[in-house]
Amino acid sequence: MTNFDERAKDWDSDPKKVERARVVADAIRKMVPLSAKMNALEYGCGTGLLSFALQEDLGQITLADTSQGMLDVLSEKISASGVPNMDPVRLDLETDPLPAEKYHITYSLMVLHHIHDARGILNKFYDVLEPNGYLILADLDKEDGSFHTDGTTDVHKGFGRGELQEWVEAAGFGNIQFSTVYEIKKKVDGREKMFPVFLMVARKL
């Protein structure tokens, strides 16, 4: 079992995670003209908090994750809510074949820093998008490595916005915009520390 499989059952019981998804969803609505004609891919969906916050604004949503534990919790939530436009799927874009479907929008929340080849995954996002499709990434600004207090080491220490913009442009995207959408408060060595979360929106040229 992965760390995320173990944490899946209790994931939604953290009100800060729920609030973060809601705040990011509000910011996405302000920056992207969402519509029910748009199909979407959430990559690294976890229990689907962000997609549940956006599902009334979009058409069919494919929710992809590599953690079966997260997908099991997500499937239960979809069944319980009766939401008709959300489809969970196990998918690892780093190793699996690309989906046959193309999407108008793909988004992820606090996922990129967990992807080993973060730069390479941007090319995969480009490939699964329709022309003029939107790529939306919400993740940590560059940090000193103190964010993951649970011993997780196989992660990126956030991202510098300038460097990430260069990667995104190199993958074929343009019209790139950044904003700060959230701040995560954490106790580090007994002191409260703030970790900004950016929202980046880009379009497939």
Contact map, one row per residue, 1 for C-alpha under 8 A:
1111110000000000000000000000000000000000000000000000000000000000000000000000000000000000000000000000000000000000000000000000000000000000000000000000000000000000000000000000000000000000000000000000000000000
1111110000000000000000000000000000000000000000000000000000000000001000000000000000000000000000000000000000000000000000000000000000000000000000000000000000000000000000000000000000000000000000000000000000000
1111111000000000000000000000000000000000000000000000000000000000000000000000000000000000000000000000000000000000000000000000000000000000000000000000000000000000000000000000000000000000000000000000000000000
1111111100000000000000000000000000000000000000000000000000000000001011000000000000000000000000000000000000000000000000000000000000000000000000000000000000000000000000000000000000000000000000000000000000000
1111111100000000000000000000000000000000000000000000000000000000001111000000000000000000000000000000000000000000000000000000000000000000000000000000000000000000000000000000000000000000000000000000000000000
1111111110000000000000000000000000000000000000000000000000000000000010000000000000000000000000000000000000000000000000000000000000000000000000000000000000000000000000000000000000000000000000000000000000000
0011111111100000000000000000000000000000000000000000000000000000000000000000000000000000000000000000000000000000000000000000000000000000000000000000000000000000000000000000000000000000000000000000000000000
0001111111100000000000000000000000000000000001100000000000000000000011001000000000000000000000000000000000000000000000000000000000000000000000000000000000000000000000000000000000000000000000000000000000000
0000011111110000000000000000000000000000000000000000000000000000000011001000000000000000000000000000000000000000000000000000000000000000000000000000000000000000000000000000000000000000000000000000000000000
0000001111111100000000000000000000000000000000000000000000000000000000000000000000000000000000000000000000000000000000000000000000000000000000000000000000000000000000000000000000000000000000000000000000000
0000001111111100100000000000000000000000000000100000000000000000000000000000000000000000000000000000000000000000000000000000000000000000000000000000000000000000000000000000000000000000000000000000000000000
0000000011111110110000000000000000000000000000101000000000000000000000000000000000000000000000000000000000000000000000000000000000000000000000000000000000000000000000000000000000000000000000000000000000000
0000000001111110000000000000000000000000000000000000000000000000000000000000000000000000000000000000000000000000000000000000000000000000000000000000000000000000000000000000000000000000000000000000000000000
0000000001111111110000000000000000000000000000000000000000000000000000000000000000000000000000000000000000000000000000000000000000000000000000000000000000000000000000000000000000000000000000000000000000000
0000000000011111111000000000000000000000000000000000000000000000000000000000000000000000000000000000000000000000000000000000000000000000000000000000000000000000000000000000000000000000000000000000000000000
0000000000000111111100000000000000000000000000000000000000000000000000000000000000000000000000000000000000000000000000000000000000000000000000000000000000000000000000000000000000000000000000000000000000000
0000000000110111111110000000000000000000000000000000000000000000000000000000000000000000000000000000000000000000000000000000000000000000000000000000000000000000000000000000000000000000000000000000000000000
0000000000010111111111000000000000000000000000001000000000000000000000000000000000000000000000000000000000000000000000000000000000000000000000000000000000000000000000000000000000000000000000000000000000000
0000000000000011111111100000000000000000000000000000000000000000000000000000000000000000000000000000000000000000000000000000000000000000000000000000000000000000000000000000000000000000000000000000000000000
0000000000000001111111110000000000000000000000000000000000000000000000000000000000000000000000000000000000000000000000000000000000000000000000000000000000000000000000000000000000000100000000000000000000000
0000000000000000111111111000000000000000000000001100100000000000000000000000000000000000000000000000000000001000000000000000000000000000000000000000000000000000000000000000000000000000000000000000000000000
0000000000000000011111111100000000000000000000001100100000000000000000000000000000000000000000000000000000000000000000000000000000000000000000000000000000000000000000000000000000000000000000000000000000000
0000000000000000001111111110000000000000000000000000000000000000000000000000000000000000000000000000000000000000000000000000000000000000000000000000000000000000000000000000000000001100000000000000000000000
0000000000000000000111111111000000000000000000000100000000000000000000000000000000000000000000000000000000000000000000000000000000000000010000000000000000000000000000000000000000001100000000000000001000000
0000000000000000000011111111100000000000000000000100110000000000000000000000000000000000000000000000000000000000000000000000000000000000000000000000000000000000000000000000000000000000000000000000000000000
0000000000000000000001111111110000000000000000000000000000000000000000000000000000000000000000000000000000000000000000000000000000000000000000000000000000000000000000000000000000000000000000000000000000000
0000000000000000000000111111111000000000000000000000000000000000000000000000000000000000000000000000000000000000000000000000000000000000000000000000000000000000000000000000000000001000000000000000001000000
0000000000000000000000011111111100000000000000000000000000000000000000000000000000000000000000000000000000000000000000000000000000000001000000000000000000000000000000000000000000000000000000000000000000000
0000000000000000000000001111111111000000000000000000000000000000000000000000000000000000000000000000000000000000000000000000000000000000000000000000000000000000000000000000000000000000000000000000000000000
0000000000000000000000000111111110000000000000000000000000000000000000000000000000000000000000000000000000000000000000000000000000000000000000000000000000000000000000000000000000000000000000000000000000000
0000000000000000000000000011111110000000000000000000000000000000000000000000000000000000000000000000000000000000000000000000000000000000000000000000000000000000000000000000000000000000000000000000000010000
0000000000000000000000000001111111000000000000000000000000000000000000000000000000000000000000000000000000000000000000000000000000000000000000000000000000000000000000000000000000000000000000000000000000000
0000000000000000000000000000111111100000000000000000000000000000000000000000000000000000000000000000000000000000000000000000000000000000000000000000000000000000000000000000000000000000000000000000000000000
0000000000000000000000000000100111110100000000000000000011000000000000000000000000000000000000000000000000000000000000000000000000000000000000000000000000000000000000000000000000000000000000000000000000000
0000000000000000000000000000000011111100000000000000000011100000000000000000000000000000000000000000000000000000000000000000000000000000000000000000000000000000000000000000000000000000000000000000000000000
0000000000000000000000000000000001111110000000000000000111110000000000000000000000000000000000000000000000000000000000000000000000000000000000000000000000000000000000000000000000000000000000000000000000000
0000000000000000000000000000000000111110000000000000000001100000000000000000000000000000000000000000000000000000000000000000000000000000000000000000000000000000000000000000000000000000000000000000000000000
0000000000000000000000000000000001111111000000000000000001110000000000000000000000000000000000000000001110000000000000000000000000000000000000000000000000000000000000000000000000000000000000000000000000000
0000000000000000000000000000000000011111100000000000000001111100000000000000000000000000000000000000001110000000000000000000000000000000000000000000000000000000000000000000000000000000000000000000000000000
0000000000000000000000000000000000000111110000000000000001111100000000000000000000000000000000000000001111100000000000000000000000000000000000000000000000000000000000000000000000000000000000000000000000000
0000000000000000000000000000000000000011111000000000000000001111000000000000000000000000000000000000001011100000000000000000000000000000000000000000000000000000000000000000000000000000000000000000000000000
0000000000000000000000000000000000000001111110000010000000001111000000000000000000000000000000000000000001110000000000000000000000000000000000000000000000000000000000000000000000000000000000000000000000000
0000000000000000000000000000000000000000111110000000000000000011100000000000000000000000000000000000000001110010000000000000000000000000000000000000000000000000000000000000000000000000000000000000000000000
0000000000000000000000000000000000000000011111000000000000000011110000000000000000000000000000000000000000011010000000000000000000000000000000000000000000000000000000000000000000000000000000000000000000000
0000000000000000000000000000000000000000011111111110000000000011100000000000000000000000000000000000000000011000000000000000000000000000000000000000000000000000000000000000000000000000000000000000000000000
0000000100000000000000000000000000000000000111111000000000000000101001100100000000000000000000000000000000000000000000000000000000000000000000000000000000000000000000000000000000000000000000000000000000000
0000000100110000000000000000000000000000000011111000000000000000000001101100000000000000000000000000000000000000000000000000000000000000000000000000000000000000000000000000000000000000000000000000000000000
0000000000000000000000000000000000000000000011111111000000000010000000000100000000000000000000000000000000000000000000000000000000000000000000000000000000000000000000000000000000000000000000000000000000000
0000000000010000010011000000000000000000000011111111100000000000000000000000000000000000000000000000000000000000000000000000000000000000000000000000000000000000000000000000000000000000000000000000000000000
0000000000000000000011011000000000000000000010011111110000000000000000000000000000000000000000000000000000001000000000000000000000000000000000000000000000000000000000000000000000000000000000000000000000000
0000000000000000000000000000000000000000010010011111111000001010000000000000000000000000000000000000000000000000000000000000000000000000000000000000000000000000000000000000000000000000000000000000000000000
0000000000000000000000000000000000000000000000011111111000000000000000000000000000000000000000000000000000000000000000000000000000000000000000000000000000000000000000000000000000000000000000000000000000000
0000000000000000000011001000000000000000000000001111111100000000000000000000000000000000000000000000000000000000000000000000000000000000000000000000000000000000000000000000000000000000000000000000000000000
0000000000000000000000001000000000000000000000000111111111000000000000000000000000000000000000000000000000000000000000000000000000000000000000000000000000000000000000000000000000000000000000000000000000000
0000000000000000000000000000000000000000000000000011111111101000000000000000000000001100000000000000000000000000000000000000000000000000000000000000000000000000000000000000000000000000000000000000000000000
0000000000000000000000000000000000010000000000000000111111100000000000000000000000000000000000000000000000000000000000000000000000000000000000000000000000000000000000000000000000000000000000000000000000000
0000000000000000000000000000000001110000000000000000011111100000000000000000000000000000000000000000000000000000000000000000000000000000000000000000000000000000000000000000000000000000000000000000000000000
0000000000000000000000000000000001111111000000000000011111111000000000000000000000000000000000000000000000000000000000000000000000000000000000000000000000000000000000000000000000000000000000000000000000000
0000000000000000000000000000000000111111000000000000001111111000000000000000000000001000000000000000000000000000000000000000000000000000000000000000000000000000000000000000000000000000000000000000000000000
0000000000000000000000000000000000010111000000000000000001111100000000000000000000001110000000000000000000000000000000000000000000000000000000000000000000000000000000000000000000000000000000000000000000000
0000000000000000000000000000000000000011110000000010001001111110000000000000000000001110000000000000000000000000000000000000000000000000000000000000000000000000000000000000000000000000000000000000000000000
0000000000000000000000000000000000000011110000000000000000011111000000000000000000000111100000000000000000000000000000000000000000000000000000000000000000000000000000000000000000000000000000000000000000000
0000000000000000000000000000000000000000111110010010000000001111100000000000000000000111100000000000000000000000000000000000000000000000000000000000000000000000000000000000000000000000000000000000000000000
0000000000000000000000000000000000000000111110000000000000000111110000000000000000000001111100000000000000000000000000000000000000000000000000000000000000000000000000000000000000000000000000000000000000000
0000000000000000000000000000000000000000001111000000000000000011111101100000000000000000111100000000000000000000000000000000000000000000000000000000000000000000000000000000000000000000000000000000000000000
0000000000000000000000000000000000000000000100000000000000000001111100000000000000000000011100000000000000000000000000000000000000000000000000000000000000000000000000000000000000000000000000000000000000000
0101100000000000000000000000000000000000000001000000000000000000111111100000000000000000010000000000000000000000000000000000000000000000000000000000000000000000000000000000000000000000000000000000000000000
0000100000000000000000000000000000000000000000000000000000000000111111110000000000000000010000000000000000000000000000000000000000000000000000000000000000000000000000000000000000000000000000000000000000000
0001110110000000000000000000000000000000000000000000000000000000001111111000000000000000000000000000000000000000000000000000000000000000000000000000000000000000000000000000000000000000000000000000000000000
0001100110000000000000000000000000000000000001100000000000000000101111111100000000000000000000000000000000000000000000000000000000000000000000000000000000000000000000000000000000000000000000000000000000000
0000000000000000000000000000000000000000000001100000000000000000101111111110000000000001110000000000000000000000000000000000000000000000000000000000000000000000000000000000000000000000000000000000000000000
0000000000000000000000000000000000000000000000000000000000000000000111111111000000000000000000000000000000000000000000000000000000000000000000000000000000000000000000000000000000000000000000000000000000000
0000000110000000000000000000000000000000000000100000000000000000000011111111100000000000000000000000000000000000000000000000000000000000000000000000000000000000000000000000000000000000000000000000000000000
0000000000000000000000000000000000000000000001110000000000000000000001111111110000000001000000000000000000000000000000000000000000000000000000000000000000000000000000000000000000000000000000000000000000000
0000000000000000000000000000000000000000000000000000000000000000000000111111111000000001000000000000000000000000000000000000000000000000000000000000000000000000000000000000000000000000000000000000000000000
0000000000000000000000000000000000000000000000000000000000000000000000011111111100000000000000000000000000000000000000000000000000000000000000000000000000000000000000000000000000000000000000000000000000000
0000000000000000000000000000000000000000000000000000000000000000000000001111111110000000000000000000000000000000000000000000000000000000000000000000000000000000000000000000000000000000000000000000000000000
0000000000000000000000000000000000000000000000000000000000000000000000000111111111100100000000000000000000000000000000000000000000000000000000000000000000000000000000000000000000000000000000000000000000000
0000000000000000000000000000000000000000000000000000000000000000000000000011111111100000000000000000000000000000000000000000000000000000000000000000000000000000000000000000000000000000000000000000000000000
0000000000000000000000000000000000000000000000000000000000000000000000000001111111000000000000000000000000000000000000000000000000000000000000000000000000000000000000000000000000000000000000000000000000000
0000000000000000000000000000000000000000000000000000000000000000000000000000111111100000000000000000000000000000000000000000000000000000000000000000000000000000000000000000000000000000000000000000000000000
0000000000000000000000000000000000000000000000000000000000000000000000000000011111110000000000000000000000000000000000000000000000000000000000000000000000000000000000000000000000000000000000000000000000000
0000000000000000000000000000000000000000000000000000000000000000000000000000011011111100000000000000000000000000000000000000000000000000000000000000000000000000000000000000000000000000000000000000000000000
0000000000000000000000000000000000000000000000000000000000000000000000000000000001111100000000000000000000000000000000000000000000000000000000000000000000000000000000000000000000000000000000000000000000000
0000000000000000000000000000000000000000000000000000001000111000000000000000000000111110000000000000000000000000000000000000000000000000000000000000000000000000000000000000000000000000000000000000000000000
0000000000000000000000000000000000000000000000000000001000011110000000000000010000111111000000000000000000000000000000000000000000000000000000000000000000000000000000000000000000000000000000000000000000000
0000000000000000000000000000000000000000000000000000000000011110000000000000000000001111100000000000000000000000000000000000000000000000000000000000000000000000000000000000000000000000000000000000000000000
0000000000000000000000000000000000000000000000000000000000000111000000100110000000000111110000000000000000000000000000000000000000000000000000000000000000000000000000000000000000000000000000000000000000000
0000000000000000000000000000000000000000000000000000000000000111100000100000000000000011111000000000000000000000000000000000000000000000000000000000000000000000000000000000000000000000000000000000000000000
0000000000000000000000000000000000000000000000000000000000000001111100100000000000000001111100000000000000000000000000000000000000000000000000000000000000000000000000000000000000000000000000000000000000000
0000000000000000000000000000000000000000000000000000000000000001110000000000000000000000111110010000000000000000000000000000000000000000000000000000000000000000000000000000000000000000000000000000000000000
0000000000000000000000000000000000000000000000000000000000000001110000000000000000000000011111110000000000000000000000000000000000000000000000000000000000000000000000000000000000000000000000000000000000000
0000000000000000000000000000000000000000000000000000000000000000000000000000000000000000001111111100000000000000000000001001000000000000000000000000000000000000000000000000000000000000000000000000000000000
0000000000000000000000000000000000000000000000000000000000000000000000000000000000000000000111110000000000000000000010001000000000000000000000000000000000000000000000000000000000000000000000000000000000000
0000000000000000000000000000000000000000000000000000000000000000000000000000000000000000000111111000000000000000000000000000000000000000000000000000000000000000000000000000000000000000000000000000000000000
0000000000000000000000000000000000000000000000000000000000000000000000000000000000000000001111111100000000000000000000000000000000000000000000000000000000000000000000000000000000000000000000000000000000000
0000000000000000000000000000000000000000000000000000000000000000000000000000000000000000000010111110000000000000000000000000000000000000000000000000000000000000000000000000000000000000000000000000000000000
0000000000000000000000000000000000000000000000000000000000000000000000000000000000000000000010011111000000000000000000000001000100000000000000000000000000000000000000000000000000000000000000000000000000000
0000000000000000000000000000000000000000000000000000000000000000000000000000000000000000000000001111110000000000000000000000000100000000000000000000000000000000000000000000000000000000000000000000000000000
0000000000000000000000000000000000000000000000000000000000000000000000000000000000000000000000000111110000000000000000000000000000000000000000000000000000000000000000000000000000000000000000000000000000000
0000000000000000000000000000000000000000000000000000000000000000000000000000000000000000000000000011111000000000000000000000000100000000000000000000000000000000000000000000000000000000000000000000000000000
0000000000000000000000000000000000000000000000000000000000000000000000000000000000000000000000000011111100000000000000000000000111000000000000000000000000000000000000000000000000000000000000000000000000000
0000000000000000000000000000000000000111100000000000000000000000000000000000000000000000000000000000111111000000000000000000000111001000000000000000000000000000000000000000000000000000000000000000000000000
0000000000000000000000000000000000000111000000000000000000000000000000000000000000000000000000000000011111000000000000000000000011111100000000000000000000000000000000000000000000000000000000000000000000000
0000000000000000000000000000000000000111100000000000000000000000000000000000000000000000000000000000001111100000000000000000000010001111000000000000000000000000000000000000000000000000000000000000000000000
0000000000000000000000000000000000000001111000000000000000000000000000000000000000000000000000000000001111110000000000000000100010000111000000000000000000000000000000000000000000000000000000000000000000000
0000000000000000000000000000000000000001111000000000000000000000000000000000000000000000000000000000000011111000000000000000000000000011110000000000000000000000000000000000000000000000000000000000000000000
0000000000000000000000000000000000000000011110000000000000000000000000000000000000000000000000000000000001111111000000000000000000000001110000000000000000000000000000000000000000000000000000000000000000000
0000000000000000000010000000000000000000000110000100000000000000000000000000000000000000000000000000000000111111000000000000000000000000111000000000000000000000000000000000000000000000000000000000000000000
0000000000000000000000000000000000000000000000000000000000000000000000000000000000000000000000000000000000011111110000000000000000000000011100000000000000000000000000000000000000000000000000000000000000000
0000000000000000000000000000000000000000001100000000000000000000000000000000000000000000000000000000000000011111111000000000000000000000011000000000000000000000000000000000000000000000000000000000000000000
0000000000000000000000000000000000000000000000000000000000000000000000000000000000000000000000000000000000011111111001000000000000000000101000000000000000000000000000000000000000000000000000000000000000000
0000000000000000000000000000000000000000000000000000000000000000000000000000000000000000000000000000000000000111111101000000000000000000001100000000000000111110000000000000000000000000000000000000000000000
0000000000000000000000000000000000000000000000000000000000000000000000000000000000000000000000000000000000000111111100000000000000000000000000000000000001110000000000000000000000000000000000000000000000000
0000000000000000000000000000000000000000000000000000000000000000000000000000000000000000000000000000000000000011111111001000000000000000000000000000000000110000000000000000000000000000000000000000000000000
0000000000000000000000000000000000000000000000000000000000000000000000000000000000000000000000000000000000000000111111000000000000000000000000000000000001110000000000000000000000000000000000000000000000000
0000000000000000000000000000000000000000000000000000000000000000000000000000000000000000000001000000000000000000001111111000000000000000000000000000000000000000000000000000000000000000000000000000000000000
0000000000000000000000000000000000000000000000000000000000000000000000000000000000000000000000000000000000000001101111111100000000000000000000000000000000000000000000000000000000000000000000000000000000000
0000000000000000000000000000000000000000000000000000000000000000000000000000000000000000000000000000000000000000000011111110000000000000000000000000000000000000000000110000000000000000000000000000000000000
0000000000000000000000000000000000000000000000000000000000000000000000000000000000000000000000000000000000000000000011111111000000000000000000000000000000000000000000000000000000000000000000000000000000000
0000000000000000000000000000000000000000000000000000000000000000000000000000000000000000000011000000000000000000001011111111100000000000000000000000000000000000000000000000000000000000000000000000000000000
0000000000000000000000000000000000000000000000000000000000000000000000000000000000000000000000000000000000000000000001111111110000000000000000000000000000000000000000110010000000000000000000000000000000000
0000000000000000000000000000000000000000000000000000000000000000000000000000000000000000000000000000000000000000000000111111111000000000000000000000000000000000000000000011000000000000000000000000000000000
0000000000000000000000000000000000000000000000000000000000000000000000000000000000000000000010000100000000000000000000011111111100000000000000000000000000000000000000000000000000000000000000000000000000000
0000000000000000000000000000000000000000000000000000000000000000000000000000000000000000000000000000000001000000000000001111111110000010000000000000000000000000000000000000000000000000000000000000000000000
0000000000000000000000000000000000000000000000000000000000000000000000000000000000000000000000000000000000000000000000000111111110000010000000000000000000000000000000000011100000000000000000000000000000010
0000000000000000000000000000000000000000000000000000000000000000000000000000000000000000000000000000000000000000000000000011111110000000000000000000000000000000000000000000000000000000000000000000000000000
0000000000000000000000000000000000000000000000000000000000000000000000000000000000000000000000000110111000000000000000000001111111000000000000000000000000000000000000000000000000000000000000000000000000000
0000000000000000000000000000000000000000000000000000000000000000000000000000000000000000000000000000011111000000000000000000111111111100000000000000000000000000000000000000000000000000000000000000000000010
0000000000000000000000000000000000000000000000000000000000000000000000000000000000000000000000000000011100000000000000000000000111111000000000000000000000000000000000000000000000000000000000000000000000010
0000000000000000000000000000000000000000000000000000000000000000000000000000000000000000000000000000000100000000000000000000000011111000000000000000000000000000000000000000000000000000000000000000000000011
0000000000000000000000000000000000000000000000000000000000000000000000000000000000000000000000000000000100000000000000000000000011111100000000000000000000000000000000000000000000000000000000000000000000111
0000000000000000000000000000000000000000000000000000000000000000000000000000000000000000000000000000001110000000000000000000000011111110000000000000000000000000000000000000000000000000000000000000000000110
0000000000000000000000000000000000000000000000000000000000000000000000000000000000000000000000000000000111000000000000000000000010011111000000000000000000000000000000000000000000000000000000000000000011110
0000000000000000000000000000000000000000000000000000000000000000000000000000000000000000000000000000000011100000000000000000110000001111100000000000000000000000000000000000000000000000000000000000000111110
0000000000000000000000000001000000000000000000000000000000000000000000000000000000000000000000000000000011110000000000000000000000000111110000000000000000000000000000000000000000000000000000000000001111000
0000000000000000000000000000000000000000000000000000000000000000000000000000000000000000000000000000000000111001000000000000000000000011111000000000000000000000000000000000000000000000000000000000011110000
0000000000000000000000010000000000000000000000000000000000000000000000000000000000000000000000000000000000111110000000000000000000000001111100000000000000000000000000000000000000000000000000000000111100000
0000000000000000000000000000000000000000000000000000000000000000000000000000000000000000000000000000000000001111100000000000000000000000111110000000000000000110000000000000000000000000000000000000111000000
0000000000000000000000000000000000000000000000000000000000000000000000000000000000000000000000000000000000000100100000000000000000000000011111100000000000001110000000000000000000000000000000000011110000000
0000000000000000000000000000000000000000000000000000000000000000000000000000000000000000000000000000000000000000000000000000000000000000001111100000000000000111100000000000000000000000000000000011110000000
0000000000000000000000000000000000000000000000000000000000000000000000000000000000000000000000000000000000000000000000000000000000000000000111110000000000001111000000000000000000000000000000000000000000000
0000000000000000000000000000000000000000000000000000000000000000000000000000000000000000000000000000000000000000000000000000000000000000000111111110000000001110000000000000000000000000000000000010000000000
0000000000000000000000000000000000000000000000000000000000000000000000000000000000000000000000000000000000000000000000000000000000000000000001111110000000001000000000000000000000000000000000000000000000000
0000000000000000000000000000000000000000000000000000000000000000000000000000000000000000000000000000000000000000000000000000000000000000000000111111000000001000000000000000000000000000000000000000000000000
0000000000000000000000000000000000000000000000000000000000000000000000000000000000000000000000000000000000000000000000000000000000000000000000111111100000000000000000000000000000000000000100000000000000000
0000000000000000000000000000000000000000000000000000000000000000000000000000000000000000000000000000000000000000000000000000000000000000000000111111100000001000000000000000000000000000010100000010000000000
0000000000000000000000000000000000000000000000000000000000000000000000000000000000000000000000000000000000000000000000000000000000000000000000001111111110000000000000000000000000000000000000000000000000000
0000000000000000000000000000000000000000000000000000000000000000000000000000000000000000000000000000000000000000000000000000000000000000000000000111111100000000000000000000000000000000000100000000000000000
0000000000000000000000000000000000000000000000000000000000000000000000000000000000000000000000000000000000000000000000000000000000000000000000000001111100000000000000000000000000000000000000000000000000000
0000000000000000000000000000000000000000000000000000000000000000000000000000000000000000000000000000000000000000000000000000000000000000000000000001111110000000000000000000000000000000000000000000000000000
0000000000000000000000000000000000000000000000000000000000000000000000000000000000000000000000000000000000000000000000000000000000000000000000000001111111100000000000000000000000000000000000000000000000000
0000000000000000000000000000000000000000000000000000000000000000000000000000000000000000000000000000000000000000000000000000000000000000000000000001001111100000000000000000000000000000000000000000000000000
0000000000000000000000000000000000000000000000000000000000000000000000000000000000000000000000000000000000000000010100000000000000000000000000000000000111110000000000000000000000000000000000000000000000000
0000000000000000000000000000000000000000000000000000000000000000000000000000000000000000000000000000000000000000111100000000000000000000000000000000000111111000000000000000000000000000000000000000000000000
0000000000000000000000000000000000000000000000000000000000000000000000000000000000000000000000000000000000000000111100000000000000000000000000000000000001111110000000000000000000000000000000000000000000000
0000000000000000000000000000000000000000000000000000000000000000000000000000000000000000000000000000000000000000100000000000000000000000000101111010000000111110000000000000000000000000000000000000000000000
0000000000000000000000000000000000000000000000000000000000000000000000000000000000000000000000000000000000000000100000000000000000000000001111100000000000011111000000000000000000000000000000000000000000000
0000000000000000000000000000000000000000000000000000000000000000000000000000000000000000000000000000000000000000100000000000000000000000001111100000000000011111101100000000000000000000000000000000000000000
0000000000000000000000000000000000000000000000000000000000000000000000000000000000000000000000000000000000000000000000000000000000000000000011000000000000000111111100000000000000000000000000000000000000000
0000000000000000000000000000000000000000000000000000000000000000000000000000000000000000000000000000000000000000000000000000000000000000000010000000000000000011111110000000000001000000000000000000000000000
0000000000000000000000000000000000000000000000000000000000000000000000000000000000000000000000000000000000000000000000000000000000000000000000000000000000000001111111000000000000000000000000000000000000000
0000000000000000000000000000000000000000000000000000000000000000000000000000000000000000000000000000000000000000000000000000000000000000000000000000000000000011111111100000000000000000000000000000000000000
0000000000000000000000000000000000000000000000000000000000000000000000000000000000000000000000000000000000000000000000000000000000000000000000000000000000000011111111110000000000000000000000000000000000000
0000000000000000000000000000000000000000000000000000000000000000000000000000000000000000000000000000000000000000000000000000000000000000000000000000000000000000111111111000000100000000000000000000000000000
0000000000000000000000000000000000000000000000000000000000000000000000000000000000000000000000000000000000000000000000000000000000000000000000000000000000000000011111111100000000000000000000000000000000000
0000000000000000000000000000000000000000000000000000000000000000000000000000000000000000000000000000000000000000000000100100000000000000000000000000000000000000001111111110000000000000000000000000000000000
0000000000000000000000000000000000000000000000000000000000000000000000000000000000000000000000000000000000000000000000100100000000000000000000000000000000000000000111111111110000000000000000000000000001000
0000000000000000000000000000000000000000000000000000000000000000000000000000000000000000000000000000000000000000000000000000000000000000000000000000000000000000000011111111110000000000000000000000000000000
0000000000000000000000000000000000000000000000000000000000000000000000000000000000000000000000000000000000000000000000000000000000000000000000000000000000000000000001111111100000000000000000000000000000000
0000000000000000000000000000000000000000000000000000000000000000000000000000000000000000000000000000000000000000000000000110010000000000000000000000000000000000000000111111100000000000000000000000000000000
0000000000000000000000000000000000000000000000000000000000000000000000000000000000000000000000000000000000000000000000000010010000000000000000000000000000000000000000011111110000000000000000000000000000011
0000000000000000000000000000000000000000000000000000000000000000000000000000000000000000000000000000000000000000000000000000010000000000000000000000000000000000000000011111111100000000000000000000000001111
0000000000000000000000000000000000000000000000000000000000000000000000000000000000000000000000000000000000000000000000000000000000000000000000000000000000000000000000011001111100000000000000000000000001111
0000000000000000000000000000000000000000000000000000000000000000000000000000000000000000000000000000000000000000000000000000000000000000000000000000000000000000000000000000111110000000000000000000000011100
0000000000000000000000000000000000000000000000000000000000000000000000000000000000000000000000000000000000000000000000000000000000000000000000000000000000000000000010000000111111000000000000000000000111100
0000000000000000000000000000000000000000000000000000000000000000000000000000000000000000000000000000000000000000000000000000000000000000000000000000000000000000000000000000001111100000000000000000000111000
0000000000000000000000000000000000000000000000000000000000000000000000000000000000000000000000000000000000000000000000000000000000000000000000000000000000000000100000000000000111110000000000000000011110000
0000000000000000000000000000000000000000000000000000000000000000000000000000000000000000000000000000000000000000000000000000000000000000000000000000000000000000000000000000000011111000000000000000011100000
0000000000000000000000000000000000000000000000000000000000000000000000000000000000000000000000000000000000000000000000000000000000000000000000000000000000000000000000000000000001111100000000000001111000000
0000000000000000000000110010000000000000000000000000000000000000000000000000000000000000000000000000000000000000000000000000000000000000000000000000000000000000000000000000000000111110000000000001111000000
0000000000000000000100110000000000000000000000000000000000000000000000000000000000000000000000000000000000000000000000000000000000000000000000000000000000000000000000000000000000011111000000000001110000000
0000000000000000000000000000000000000000000000000000000000000000000000000000000000000000000000000000000000000000000000000000000000000000000000000000000000000000000000000000000000001111100000000111100000000
0000000000000000000000000000000000000000000000000000000000000000000000000000000000000000000000000000000000000000000000000000000000000000000000000000000000000000000000000000000000000111110000000111100000000
0000000000000000000000000000000000000000000000000000000000000000000000000000000000000000000000000000000000000000000000000000000000000000000000000000000000000000000000000000000000000011111000011110000000000
0000000000000000000000000000000000000000000000000000000000000000000000000000000000000000000000000000000000000000000000000000000000000000000000000010000000000000000000000000000000000001111100011110000000000
0000000000000000000000000000000000000000000000000000000000000000000000000000000000000000000000000000000000000000000000000000000000000000000000000000000000000000000000000000000000000000111111111000000000000
0000000000000000000000000000000000000000000000000000000000000000000000000000000000000000000000000000000000000000000000000000000000000000000000000110100000000000000000000000000000000000011111111000000000000
0000000000000000000000000000000000000000000000000000000000000000000000000000000000000000000000000000000000000000000000000000000000000000000000000000000000000000000000000000000000000000001111100000000000000
0000000000000000000000000000000000000000000000000000000000000000000000000000000000000000000000000000000000000000000000000000000000000000000000000000000000000000000000000000000000000000001111110000000000000
0000000000000000000000000000000000000000000000000000000000000000000000000000000000000000000000000000000000000000000000000000000000000000000000000000000000000000000000000000000000000000001111111000000000000
0000000000000000000000000000000000000000000000000000000000000000000000000000000000000000000000000000000000000000000000000000000000000000000000000000000000000000000000000000000000000000111101111100000000000
0000000000000000000000000000000000000000000000000000000000000000000000000000000000000000000000000000000000000000000000000000000000000000000000000000000000000000000000000000000000000000111100111110000000000
0000000000000000000000000000000000000000000000000000000000000000000000000000000000000000000000000000000000000000000000000000000000000000000000000000000000000000000000000000000000000011110000011111000000000
0000000000000000000000000000000000000000000000000000000000000000000000000000000000000000000000000000000000000000000000000000000000000000000110100010000000000000000000000000000000000011110000001111100000000
0000000000000000000000000000000000000000000000000000000000000000000000000000000000000000000000000000000000000000000000000000000000000000000110000000000000000000000000000000000000011111000000000111110000000
0000000000000000000000000000000000000000000000000000000000000000000000000000000000000000000000000000000000000000000000000000000000000000011110000000000000000000000000000000000000011111000000000011111000000
0000000000000000000000000000000000000000000000000000000000000000000000000000000000000000000000000000000000000000000000000000000000000000111110000000000000000000000000000000000001111100000000000001111100000
0000000000000000000000010010000000000000000000000000000000000000000000000000000000000000000000000000000000000000000000000000000000000001111000000000000000000000000000000000000001111000000000000000111110000
0000000000000000000000000000000000000000000000000000000000000000000000000000000000000000000000000000000000000000000000000000000000000011110000000000000000000000000000000000000111100000000000000000011111000
0000000000000000000000000000001000000000000000000000000000000000000000000000000000000000000000000000000000000000000000000000000000000111100000000000000000000000000000000000001111000000000000000000001111100
0000000000000000000000000000000000000000000000000000000000000000000000000000000000000000000000000000000000000000000000000000000000000111000000000000000000000000000000010000111110000000000000000000000111110
0000000000000000000000000000000000000000000000000000000000000000000000000000000000000000000000000000000000000000000000000000000000011110000000000000000000000000000000000000111100000000000000000000000011111
0000000000000000000000000000000000000000000000000000000000000000000000000000000000000000000000000000000000000000000000000000010011111110000000000000000000000000000000000001110000000000000000000000000001111
0000000000000000000000000000000000000000000000000000000000000000000000000000000000000000000000000000000000000000000000000000000000110000000000000000000000000000000000000001110000000000000000000000000000111
